[in-house]
Amino acid sequence: MASRAWLPDGTQVLVKTRPGAPDDFFTTEAAELAWLGKAGAVAVPEVLGVDEDALALGWVEETRPTAAAAEALGRGLVALHRAGADAFGSSDGGYIGTLPTEAGEFEDWPTFFAARRIEPFLQLARDRGALDDGEVRAVEQVVERIGDLAGPAEPPARIHGDLWSGNVLWGAGDVPWLVDPAAHGGHRETDLALLALFGAPGLDTVLTAYQQVWPLADGWRERVPLHQLHPLLVHAALFGGGYGAGAAQAARQALAAR
């Protein structure tokens, strides 16, 4: 739950609470926002206070997205990704939405992605009845072939990790803000693929601005479904419905691309 509040001096803040949240739920989010902010690349809300029960953030006044803001997001994501990480994954684990992600640091992205982003969430979605046997098998084939599907090796990027369009706030002065991270050392294509998953305003402008500064490796468009597989499995585990079929479709598209 998120609500607006006012400090005694009139400052507006966003207060996030969640009944029954794990003890580290809000402190993890605060640490991830600080880690993203340390790059000095894309604006993130200021952490004003945090404990086991709540997180208080600086208020971001939203406005309509503009082409200039989309360009700023593309360039800012380049700077964020180039800030890098010590390894793929995270030494502390974290959360994506309300689901935990396991800790673990890896030397290469394919191993990390299979072990920490596909297999655990496939198991969870299957246990909750969100995928049938054929759909499960399609995702398992991605795990088996991950080394062939992942594209050229890249160093670990500092990524937001859950960058669907709802986690970008368009602020005044053409300033984009990143919120609700699942930050970790990952592949830079992941953030861009997540922006495309549910449709982000000005996506073509974001991608053009990004490519002008730091072009993506050949074949990146064909790898978009691979990078979208994890959030689709997360949605399948949380909400069921058609997300299991969507995850299987993304898996089959990733396999067909090779």
N, C-alpha and C positions, 0 to 999 in steps of 0.2 A: 504494500500500500504506500502511495506517495501523496503527500499533501503540502500545501503552501503554508508557511508560518512566517511570523515577523519577530525579529529580535527587538529588545527594548529600544534600540536606537532607530528602529524603523526599517532595518535591513531585511529584505525578503530572502527566505531560505526554502529549500526543498527538504522535507524530512521523510525519509524512507523507513518503514517498519514492516515486519513480517512476523506474525504469531508463529511460535515454534521454530523459528529460524535456527540453524546450527550456530554454535557460539562464535565461529569465525566467519560467518556469512558476510557481515557488513565490514569487518576489518579487512577481509580479503578484497572486497570491492574498493575500499579506500586505498589499499596498497597498490592495486592495479591502476587506479586513476593516477596516483602519484607517479608510478613507473611510466605510464604513457606521457604524463605531463613533463617529466624530466627531459624528454626528447626535445621539447620546445618547438613542436611541429604543428600539431592541431590542438585547438583549445579544448580543455576538459574542465568540468566544474571544480571549484575549489572545495576541498574537504574542510568543513568548519568544525566538525565534531563527529566522533564515532565511538560506539561501544557495542556490547553484545546485542543490544536491543534496537538500535537505531543508527542511522547515518544522516547527518545534516550536510547539505551541499549548498554552494552558492546558487542562487536562482538565475536561470537563463531565460530571458524574455525572447520568445520565438516570434519570427516573422516569416514572410513568404520566401521560399528559396529563389535565388537569382542565378544567372549564368556566372556572374563574378564569384559568388559563393561556391558554386560547383567547381570552378577552376581552382579556387583556393583549397578546396577539399582534395582535389587531385594532386596538387603540388604538396600539400601538407602530408598526405599519405606517403608520398615518396620520402619526405624527410623523416617521418615516423619509422617507416620500414628500414631506412638506412641507419637509423640509430642502433639497430641490431639487438641481439640477445646472446647470452652466454652459450645457449644450447637450444635445441628444439624441445619444447615442452616447458615444464615449470617444476622447480624444486619443491614447491609448496602445494601444488594442485590448485583447485579453484572451483568455480561454478559456471555453468552456462544456463541462463535462466535460473531455474530452481534445482537443477540436477548437478551433482558434484562431478568434477573431472579429476582423475587420478594424477598424483604427482609422478614425476619421472622426467629425466633429462636424457636426450638422445643425440647422437652425432649426426644422424641423417634424418631428413624429413619423412621419407616413405615409411621407415620403421616406426617413427613416432606416430604418424597419422593412422597407420593400421592398428597399432597397439593401444593408443590412448583416445582416438577419435572415432574409429569405425567399430572395432570389435566390442568394446564395452556397451556402446549404445545400440548396436545390433542385437546383442544379447538381451538388453533391457526391453527393447521394442518387441522382440520375439516373445519374451516371457509375458508381455502384456497383450499378446495376441494381435499385434499391429501388422505383422507380415506373415504371409503363408509360406509354405516350404519352398516354392519356386522363387519367391521374392528374396527369401533368406539366401538361397543358393546364388542368386545374382550378386548380392553384396559380398558373399564369401569369395566369389571369383575375383572381385576387385582386390580383396586382401591378398589372394594368392598371386596376383599379377601386379601388385602395387609398384614394384621396382620398374616395370616396363611402362606403367601408366603415368608416373610422376613427372616426367619431363626432365630437363637438364637440372643437375644439382645446383643449389643455391645456398648461400650462408643463411643462418637463422635470422629472420626479420623480426622486428618488434611490432607485433600486430594487435589490433583490437580484439579479434577473435570471435566476435558476434556482431559483425557490422552490417546487419540488415538495416533497411531504411529507417525503421523506427528508432534506431539508436544513433541517428544523426539529427541534431537540432540545428535549425537554421536561425542564427541570431542576427541581431542588428549589425549594421556595418559590413554586411556580406561575410560574416564570420561563421563558419561551421563549427559545431561542438560535438564531441564524442561522449556518449554516456553508456552506462550499463555494460562495461567491458567483460570479456572472458580472456583477458590479455595473457599472452605467452609468447615464447619464441616459436615462430611458425613460418609458413610460406607466404610471401607477399601476395600471391595470387588468391589466397583464401579471402582476405578482406574484400578484394574487388569482386570475387564471385558471389560473396554474400550480399553485397550491394545490389547485384543483379537478381537475386533470388526472388524477392517480392516486389522488385521495381523501385528504384530510387529516383527522385527528381533529378533531372539533368545528368543522368548516368553517362550518356555519350560525351558530354563535356568533361565530366570527371575523368573518364578514361583517356580522352585526348590530352588533357593537361598532364596526366600521369605519364603517358607514353612519350610526350615531348621531353620530359626530364629524364626518365629512366625506362626505356622500352622493355616490355615484357619479352620473355623468351619465345621463340617460334613455337606455334602450336598451343598458345595459351587459351585461345577461344575453345578449342576442343577439350581442354582440361577443366573448363568451368563446371560441368556436371560432377566431376570427381571432387572438387572442392565444396560443392553444394551437398554432397552426400551426408556429411556429418550433421549439419543443421536439420536436414530432412529426417534423419534418424532420431534426432532429439525431439522434433515435433511429433514423430510417430510414437515415441515412448510417452510423451506428455499428453497428446491429444487423440491419437489413433486416427480414425477417419481415413482419408485418402493419402495421408502422409507416408504410410508404409509403401503403398503403390508408387508414390512419387519418389521415394528413396530407391526402390527397385528400378524405376525408369532411369534415374540418374546413373545408377550403377551400370545398366545396360548401355547407356550412351557413352559412358567412360570407356567401357570395354570395346565398343564399336569403333571408337576413335583410333584405336590401335590395331 
